C-alpha cells in the first residue's frame, strides 16, 4: 500500500527555509490582499456614499436635479423620504430622495 503515500511527504525541508518563515509568508499574503481590497474597493465606495448622502441632505426647494432614472426637474416640495419634482409646467412626480443623482447648476432647465 506504499503506492498511495506520496514520497514528497518524506522528503526533508529545503536548507534555507524554516517552517516559521513559510507560515509567516502564508499569513502575510491574505493580509496584503485584504489591505489592497480595502483601499481599492471599500474606501472609495464609502466616500462616494457619504458624498451622496450630503447631496441628498442639502436639497432645497427650487434646486434643479436629475434622478437615477434620467428625469430632470425642479424640486417643488421636500419630505422626509420623498421629493416632489416638477418636470414640466403643471406636471409633478414624486420620487424617493436617494433616487436624486445630481444637482444641476441654476438655469439648466430653462423650459420649466
Backbone as CSV, one residue per row, in Angstrom:
resi,resn,N_x,N_y,N_z,CA_x,CA_y,CA_z,C_x,C_y,C_z
1,UNK,0.811,-1.189,0.000,0.000,0.000,0.000,0.865,1.268,0.000
2,UNK,2.140,1.146,-0.157,3.016,2.314,-0.156,2.823,3.164,-1.405
3,UNK,2.191,2.645,-2.431,1.979,3.441,-3.634,0.923,4.534,-3.420
4,UNK,0.129,4.474,-2.338,-0.857,5.502,-2.035,-0.243,6.685,-1.283
5,UNK,0.895,6.459,-0.637,1.537,7.518,0.143,2.582,8.181,-0.734
6,UNK,2.520,9.484,-0.800,3.439,10.232,-1.646,4.828,10.256,-1.022
7,UNK,5.846,10.153,-1.863,7.219,10.224,-1.384,7.603,11.651,-1.026
8,UNK,6.883,12.634,-1.491,7.205,14.031,-1.213,7.018,14.361,0.262
9,UNK,6.140,13.657,0.952,5.927,13.908,2.369,7.150,13.515,3.188
10,UNK,7.873,12.543,2.746,9.024,12.066,3.494,10.288,12.850,3.162
11,UNK,10.241,13.737,2.195,11.430,14.496,1.818,11.753,15.530,2.884
12,UNK,13.036,15.822,3.056,13.491,16.792,4.045,13.199,18.204,3.541
13,UNK,12.942,19.165,4.458,12.692,20.538,4.032,13.946,21.152,3.419
14,UNK,13.755,22.179,2.620,14.877,22.851,1.962,15.803,23.432,3.013
15,UNK,17.053,23.614,2.654,18.064,24.031,3.616,17.834,25.458,4.112
16,UNK,17.398,26.394,3.268,17.273,27.797,3.663,15.928,28.150,4.267
17,UNK,14.906,27.375,4.080,13.564,27.719,4.530,13.264,27.079,5.866
18,UNK,12.693,27.869,6.760,12.278,27.316,8.047,10.751,27.282,8.086
19,UNK,10.185,26.443,8.882,8.719,26.370,8.960,8.097,27.691,9.424
20,UNK,8.809,28.436,10.253,8.297,29.715,10.742,8.173,30.726,9.606
21,UNK,9.157,30.785,8.716,9.140,31.705,7.587,8.013,31.360,6.625
22,UNK,7.812,30.077,6.376,6.741,29.645,5.480,5.365,30.023,6.024
23,UNK,5.139,29.821,7.317,3.833,30.151,7.890,3.615,31.661,7.935
24,UNK,4.700,32.422,8.156,4.585,33.874,8.160,4.225,34.392,6.770
25,UNK,4.859,33.869,5.748,4.569,34.292,4.379,3.158,33.889,3.961
26,UNK,2.714,32.722,4.376,1.361,32.294,4.031,0.310,33.115,4.777
27,UNK,0.696,33.749,5.872,-0.214,34.623,6.614,-0.223,36.037,6.014
28,UNK,0.919,36.523,5.558,1.027,37.884,5.047,0.331,38.081,3.705
29,UNK,0.293,37.075,2.864,-0.347,37.216,1.564,-1.839,37.549,1.680
30,UNK,-2.632,36.829,2.466,-4.056,37.210,2.592,-4.249,38.580,3.254
31,UNK,-3.383,38.915,4.212,-3.490,40.221,4.855,-3.214,41.313,3.827
32,UNK,-2.197,41.134,3.008,-1.879,42.097,1.961,-3.040,42.226,0.973
33,UNK,-3.652,41.118,0.615,-4.784,41.143,-0.315,-5.972,41.893,0.297
34,UNK,-6.218,41.719,1.592,-7.307,42.435,2.251,-7.040,43.936,2.288
35,UNK,-5.796,44.328,2.521,-5.454,45.750,2.542,-5.663,46.366,1.156
36,UNK,-5.231,45.690,0.124,-5.419,46.182,-1.241,-6.907,46.261,-1.568
37,UNK,-7.668,45.248,-1.184,-9.114,45.223,-1.407,-9.783,46.408,-0.716
38,UNK,-9.355,46.716,0.504,-9.931,47.839,1.246,-9.673,49.159,0.529
39,UNK,-8.423,49.406,0.131,-8.080,50.690,-0.470,-8.602,50.845,-1.890
40,UNK,-8.814,49.759,-2.619,-9.289,49.869,-3.993,-10.810,49.813,-4.129
41,UNK,-11.494,49.147,-3.195,-12.943,48.971,-3.343,-13.766,49.576,-2.211
42,UNK,-13.466,49.234,-0.994,-14.330,49.603,0.125,-14.243,51.095,0.436
43,UNK,-13.041,51.619,0.546,-12.857,53.022,0.922,-13.444,53.991,-0.105
44,UNK,-13.188,53.834,-1.409,-13.806,54.759,-2.374,-15.330,54.691,-2.392
45,UNK,-15.877,53.491,-2.204,-17.329,53.357,-2.214,-17.942,54.038,-0.992
46,UNK,-17.308,53.913,0.159,-17.809,54.580,1.358,-17.739,56.096,1.204
47,UNK,-16.680,56.590,0.590,-16.537,58.027,0.359,-17.627,58.534,-0.586
48,UNK,-17.899,57.782,-1.636,-18.937,58.157,-2.597,-20.316,58.146,-1.932
49,UNK,-20.577,57.147,-1.093,-21.857,57.058,-0.389,-22.040,58.252,0.549
50,UNK,-20.968,58.669,1.221,-21.026,59.798,2.130,-21.302,61.102,1.370
51,UNK,-20.678,61.284,0.210,-20.915,62.474,-0.599,-22.353,62.520,-1.119
52,UNK,-22.905,61.358,-1.514,-24.284,61.302,-1.999,-25.257,61.637,-0.875
53,UNK,-24.971,61.157,0.332,-25.833,61.457,1.477,-25.807,62.953,1.784
54,UNK,-24.641,63.575,1.655,-24.524,65.018,1.857,-25.347,65.778,0.813
55,UNK,-25.302,65.316,-0.439,-26.061,65.934,-1.522,-27.558,65.843,-1.245
56,UNK,-28.018,64.694,-0.803,-29.442,64.495,-0.525,-29.903,65.374,0.635
57,UNK,-29.079,65.491,1.668,-29.462,66.303,2.829,-29.456,67.790,2.513
58,UNK,-28.689,68.214,1.511,-28.573,69.631,1.178,-29.612,70.092,0.154
59,UNK,-30.521,69.221,-0.269,-31.540,69.618,-1.245,-32.444,70.703,-0.675
60,UNK,-32.767,71.677,-1.501,-33.696,72.733,-1.108,-34.732,72.923,-2.209
61,UNK,-35.806,73.577,-1.863,-36.869,73.854,-2.822,-36.324,74.780,-3.903
62,UNK,-36.564,74.418,-5.166,-36.089,75.213,-6.293,-34.822,74.665,-6.935
63,UNK,-34.174,73.693,-6.309,-32.984,73.083,-6.911,-33.372,72.324,-8.172
64,UNK,-32.501,72.349,-9.150,-32.703,71.591,-10.382,-31.875,70.320,-10.272
65,UNK,-32.546,69.167,-10.408,-31.889,67.885,-10.157,-32.144,66.903,-11.294
66,UNK,-31.341,65.841,-11.305,-31.525,64.712,-12.211,-31.612,63.462,-11.343
67,UNK,-32.583,62.594,-11.646,-32.739,61.363,-10.887,-31.913,60.240,-11.516
68,UNK,-31.843,59.118,-10.821,-31.132,57.957,-11.352,-31.777,57.438,-12.627
69,UNK,-33.066,57.661,-12.785,-33.771,57.233,-13.985,-33.625,58.193,-15.154
70,UNK,-32.965,59.329,-14.933,-32.746,60.281,-16.010,-33.780,61.381,-16.093
71,UNK,-34.665,61.455,-15.129,-35.680,62.507,-15.125,-35.067,63.781,-14.563
72,UNK,-35.181,64.858,-15.310,-34.670,66.146,-14.854,-35.851,67.020,-14.463
73,UNK,-35.718,67.683,-13.335,-36.801,68.547,-12.890,-36.361,69.472,-11.782
74,UNK,-37.308,70.330,-11.369,-37.057,71.294,-10.303,-37.783,70.801,-9.053
75,UNK,-37.115,70.902,-7.900,-37.704,70.460,-6.630,-38.839,71.409,-6.272
76,UNK,-40.057,70.845,-6.170,-41.229,71.635,-5.822,-41.546,71.530,-4.339
77,UNK,-41.277,70.364,-3.750,-41.569,70.155,-2.332,-40.647,69.068,-1.803
78,UNK,-40.288,69.170,-0.541,-39.404,68.193,0.096,-40.122,67.533,1.260
79,UNK,-39.982,66.228,1.360,-40.472,65.488,2.506,-39.299,64.770,3.158
80,UNK,-39.581,63.976,4.171,-38.516,63.225,4.838,-37.920,62.168,3.917
81,UNK,-38.779,61.469,3.185,-38.318,60.372,2.332,-38.515,60.630,0.846
82,UNK,-39.337,61.608,0.500,-39.685,61.829,-0.897,-39.433,63.274,-1.310
83,UNK,-39.276,63.455,-2.624,-39.094,64.774,-3.223,-40.132,64.896,-4.332
84,UNK,-40.804,66.024,-4.381,-41.768,66.282,-5.445,-41.068,67.116,-6.508
85,UNK,-40.925,66.536,-7.711,-40.231,67.202,-8.809,-41.241,67.722,-9.819
86,UNK,-41.022,68.936,-10.263,-41.822,69.489,-11.349,-41.011,69.293,-12.623
87,UNK,-41.495,68.390,-13.484,-40.742,68.061,-14.692,-41.236,68.837,-15.913
88,UNK,-42.409,69.408,-15.816,-42.954,70.280,-16.863,-43.987,71.171,-16.191
89,UNK,-44.480,72.151,-16.919,-45.469,73.065,-16.358,-46.707,72.295,-15.920
90,UNK,-46.957,72.247,-14.618,-48.125,71.559,-14.072,-47.970,70.056,-13.931
91,UNK,-46.819,69.486,-14.277,-46.594,68.040,-14.161,-45.595,67.801,-13.038
92,UNK,-46.049,67.095,-12.009,-45.177,66.817,-10.867,-45.065,65.316,-10.650
93,UNK,-43.870,64.887,-10.240,-43.583,63.476,-9.998,-42.960,63.361,-8.617
94,UNK,-43.420,62.368,-7.868,-42.853,62.128,-6.546,-41.825,61.006,-6.657
95,UNK,-40.581,61.276,-6.207,-39.504,60.275,-6.219,-38.879,60.204,-4.834
96,UNK,-38.247,59.082,-4.566,-37.534,58.926,-3.295,-36.296,59.810,-3.294
97,UNK,-35.936,60.308,-2.136,-34.756,61.178,-2.021,-33.483,60.510,-2.526
98,UNK,-33.214,59.237,-2.167,-31.971,58.619,-2.664,-31.925,58.452,-4.178
99,UNK,-33.065,58.616,-4.872,-33.079,58.496,-6.327,-32.517,59.731,-7.009
100,UNK,-32.300,60.805,-6.248,-31.712,62.015,-6.821,-30.226,61.756,-7.011
101,UNK,-29.785,61.865,-8.252,-28.392,61.549,-8.578,-27.489,62.767,-8.517
102,UNK,-27.951,63.906,-9.040,-27.092,65.088,-9.103,-27.937,66.347,-9.064
103,UNK,-27.328,67.403,-8.556,-27.940,68.725,-8.579,-27.302,69.493,-9.732
104,UNK,-28.157,70.031,-10.592,-27.686,70.773,-11.757,-27.444,72.234,-11.392
105,UNK,-26.620,72.924,-12.160,-26.438,74.362,-11.932,-27.740,75.104,-12.224
106,UNK,-27.941,76.209,-11.528,-29.159,77.013,-11.720,-29.260,77.465,-13.167
107,UNK,-30.468,77.374,-13.715,-30.689,77.794,-15.095,-30.502,76.692,-16.113
108,UNK,-30.187,75.473,-15.677,-30.010,74.368,-16.617,-31.326,73.958,-17.275
109,UNK,-32.390,74.093,-16.524,-33.717,73.706,-17.026,-34.517,74.973,-17.320
110,UNK,-34.278,75.583,-18.423,-34.942,76.840,-18.768,-36.377,76.610,-19.241
111,UNK,-36.713,75.389,-19.656,-38.029,75.082,-20.199,-39.123,75.084,-19.139
112,UNK,-38.770,74.766,-17.912,-39.800,74.619,-16.868,-40.421,75.911,-16.483
